[in-house]
Amino acid sequence: MTVSRFTRVLRKVFFTAVALVSLFLGGIVCLMCQVLAGRDAPTYRVEGHVVSHEQGALPVGGDDEAVSHTIAVDAGNRLYRVTAVDPGLDLPAGQPVVLDVSTADGSIAYLRAGGGVVDLRPGVVRPVLLICAALVALGAMYFGAVRLNVYPPVATWLALALGALLAPVVVFVRV
């Protein structure tokens, strides 16, 4: 194998690697955007009552005294199970509750009981950090590819376009 042939093979492998990494990182960005969109999706209300309540030790973030509460709620011909580390879920069986259920994925966004509201939506920090990290990684990868002049910039942007076009496929295949 000559040097020029080796260089061509190396460039093809590099282009494939850039396309696959673009697909992966673009998929992370799309998934995290979907998580953020689902977090703030519209909700509908369902009234019900607590069927059962369990609590157990759940050391979270070094707090050995944290207690997790798991309740089962019978609401709207469906049984919902909720687990969280929140004293607002310390509800007795038979307690009437109102659930705000997300229209995006059917998860419980809020639980209302006895004048209190418990926010059960996922946090924002982790998805935003993953989006930022993925975008920085994409930028570094493309900067490195162009800077090293291993492959022409046009091919690098084609890889970016391929990753951006295929990334939503990952999102919809997962759902």
DRENRO-197146 format. One line per 4 residues: number of its first residue (from 0); their letters; for each residue x, y, z of C-alpha. Coordinates in Angstrom, 3 decimals. Layout:
// DRENRO-197146
NUM = A = X/Y/Z  ...
// end
This chain:
// DRENRO-197146
0 = MTVS = 0.000/0.000/0.000  1.444/3.327/-1.022  1.404/6.478/1.072  -1.167/8.176/-1.133
4 = RFTR = -3.459/5.159/-0.976  -3.012/5.004/2.806  -3.875/8.705/3.004  -7.061/8.155/0.974
8 = VLRK = -8.111/5.267/3.227  -7.334/7.345/6.314  -9.420/10.224/4.964  -12.379/7.912/4.277
12 = VFFT = -12.164/6.465/7.776  -11.894/9.964/9.240  -14.935/11.152/7.266  -16.935/8.185/8.536
16 = AVAL = -15.784/8.855/12.103  -16.723/12.546/11.841  -20.153/11.602/10.483  -20.761/9.055/13.261
20 = VSLF = -19.600/11.400/16.008  -21.780/14.142/14.501  -24.722/11.750/14.574  -24.058/10.829/18.186
24 = LGGI = -23.536/14.388/19.445  -26.428/15.734/17.377  -28.605/12.979/18.842  -27.634/14.043/22.360
28 = VCLM = -28.604/17.644/21.567  -31.950/16.539/20.090  -32.736/14.220/23.000  -31.974/16.868/25.586
32 = CQVL = -34.079/19.419/23.683  -36.883/16.860/23.700  -36.482/16.431/27.476  -36.693/20.204/27.964
36 = AGRD = -39.715/20.466/25.664  -41.460/17.615/27.492  -40.734/19.267/30.823  -42.716/22.360/29.903
40 = APTY = -45.404/20.629/27.829  -49.074/21.396/28.473  -50.822/19.353/31.144  -54.301/18.153/31.932
44 = RVEG = -55.739/17.604/35.393  -56.926/14.312/36.821  -58.536/13.952/40.239  -57.957/10.883/42.350
48 = HVVS = -56.933/9.586/45.746  -53.884/7.984/47.326  -54.174/4.194/47.369  -50.909/3.324/49.101
52 = HEQG = -47.892/5.041/50.623  -44.423/3.610/51.238  -41.316/5.310/52.480  -37.730/4.210/52.636
56 = ALPV = -34.202/5.420/53.163  -32.594/6.918/50.087  -29.196/8.539/50.643  -29.017/11.409/48.176
60 = GGDD = -26.001/13.670/47.757  -24.408/12.572/51.027  -27.606/13.103/53.027  -28.015/9.810/54.896
64 = EAVS = -31.274/10.923/56.468  -33.124/11.498/53.180  -36.392/9.623/52.921  -38.057/8.677/49.650
68 = HTIA = -41.827/8.560/49.440  -43.613/6.310/46.967  -47.334/6.738/46.571  -49.827/5.062/44.302
72 = VDAG = -52.666/7.265/43.086  -55.878/5.941/41.538  -57.001/8.670/39.140  -58.946/8.645/35.893
76 = NRLY = -59.183/4.844/35.549  -55.397/4.586/35.835  -52.975/3.825/38.635  -50.070/6.296/38.876
80 = RVTA = -46.944/5.582/40.936  -44.836/8.496/42.117  -41.481/8.323/43.908  -39.645/11.409/45.098
84 = VDPG = -37.597/12.781/47.973  -40.085/15.424/48.998  -41.963/15.722/52.297  -44.993/16.878/50.283
88 = LDLP = -45.518/13.265/49.213  -45.978/12.101/52.806  -49.693/11.572/52.237  -51.995/9.088/53.974
92 = AGQP = -53.999/6.525/52.034  -57.370/7.928/50.987  -56.095/11.519/50.678  -57.697/13.241/47.676
96 = VVLD = -55.140/14.579/45.178  -55.091/16.312/41.812  -52.465/15.322/39.260  -51.268/17.515/36.394
100 = VSTA = -50.322/14.974/33.729  -48.080/15.978/30.826  -49.621/15.675/27.376  -46.165/14.995/25.914
104 = DGSI = -45.293/11.743/27.662  -47.980/11.043/30.274  -45.689/11.706/33.228  -46.888/13.565/36.291
108 = AYLR = -45.755/17.185/36.321  -47.420/18.393/39.523  -49.223/16.785/42.431  -51.666/18.931/44.404
112 = AGGG = -52.906/17.799/47.805  -54.245/19.660/50.799  -53.295/23.108/49.511  -49.700/22.129/48.694
116 = VVDL = -48.119/21.596/45.293  -45.234/19.201/44.587  -43.249/19.814/41.387  -42.307/16.398/39.952
120 = RPGV = -40.826/17.586/36.652  -37.226/16.653/35.809  -34.571/19.291/36.394  -33.148/21.691/33.827
124 = VRPV = -29.462/21.752/34.731  -28.426/18.316/33.438  -30.017/18.635/29.949  -28.617/22.159/29.488
128 = LLIC = -25.128/21.015/30.519  -25.323/18.060/28.122  -26.438/20.332/25.271  -23.559/22.738/25.942
132 = AALV = -21.013/19.915/26.241  -22.202/18.290/22.998  -22.045/21.590/21.115  -18.554/22.336/22.456
136 = ALGA = -17.448/18.826/21.444  -18.885/19.298/17.944  -17.137/22.634/17.589  -13.833/21.234/18.839
140 = MYFG = -14.076/18.260/16.513  -14.742/20.403/13.456  -12.153/22.990/14.445  -9.606/20.199/14.859
144 = AVRL = -10.539/18.624/11.540  -10.205/21.905/9.672  -7.127/23.007/11.621  -5.294/19.752/11.083
148 = NVYP = -6.255/19.911/7.432  -6.793/16.167/7.482  -9.895/16.582/5.409  -11.168/19.541/3.398
152 = PVAT = -13.627/21.866/5.195  -16.380/21.093/2.664  -16.357/17.427/3.660  -16.364/18.372/7.322
156 = WLAL = -19.461/20.508/6.804  -21.045/17.649/4.854  -20.424/15.432/7.877  -22.047/18.047/10.094
160 = ALGA = -25.053/18.200/7.771  -25.296/14.401/7.727  -25.181/14.284/11.527  -27.767/17.058/11.815
164 = LLAP = -30.114/15.329/9.369  -29.803/11.898/10.947  -29.921/13.005/14.597  -33.729/13.451/14.687
168 = VVVF = -34.033/9.851/13.525  -32.385/8.795/16.787  -34.953/10.816/18.729  -37.972/9.358/16.982
172 = VRV = -36.655/5.795/17.005  -36.186/6.086/20.782  -39.754/7.346/21.321
// end
